[in-house]
Amino acid sequence: MLKAPVDAFFDGVMVNAEDEALRRNRLALLKQLHGAMNQVADLSRLAA
């Protein structure tokens, strides 16, 4: 369900943009996404 929008985000958006405000907003968005996804599954277990 979220795969397509998340893939599109990483394909089309430079998270570490030179503009500091833009970079902070994008990092905050990733933090929210991480929190939402961890409510559904423990993503840290995928790396193991």
DAPEMO-V779416 format. One record per residue. N is the residue number from 1. RES is the residue in three letters. SS is DSSP state (hx for helix, st for strand, lp for the rest). Layout:
n=N res=RES ss=SS
n=N res=RES ss=SS
//
This chain:
n=1 res=MET ss=lp
n=2 res=LEU ss=lp
n=3 res=LYS ss=hx
n=4 res=ALA ss=hx
n=5 res=PRO ss=hx
n=6 res=VAL ss=hx
n=7 res=ASP ss=hx
n=8 res=ALA ss=hx
n=9 res=PHE ss=hx
n=10 res=PHE ss=hx
n=11 res=ASP ss=hx
n=12 res=GLY ss=hx
n=13 res=VAL ss=lp
n=14 res=MET ss=lp
n=15 res=VAL ss=lp
n=16 res=ASN ss=lp
n=17 res=ALA ss=lp
n=18 res=GLU ss=lp
n=19 res=ASP ss=lp
n=20 res=GLU ss=hx
n=21 res=ALA ss=hx
n=22 res=LEU ss=hx
n=23 res=ARG ss=hx
n=24 res=ARG ss=hx
n=25 res=ASN ss=hx
n=26 res=ARG ss=hx
n=27 res=LEU ss=hx
n=28 res=ALA ss=hx
n=29 res=LEU ss=hx
n=30 res=LEU ss=hx
n=31 res=LYS ss=hx
n=32 res=GLN ss=hx
n=33 res=LEU ss=hx
n=34 res=HIS ss=hx
n=35 res=GLY ss=hx
n=36 res=ALA ss=hx
n=37 res=MET ss=hx
n=38 res=ASN ss=hx
n=39 res=GLN ss=hx
n=40 res=VAL ss=hx
n=41 res=ALA ss=lp
n=42 res=ASP ss=lp
n=43 res=LEU ss=hx
n=44 res=SER ss=hx
n=45 res=ARG ss=hx
n=46 res=LEU ss=hx
n=47 res=ALA ss=lp
n=48 res=ALA ss=lp
//
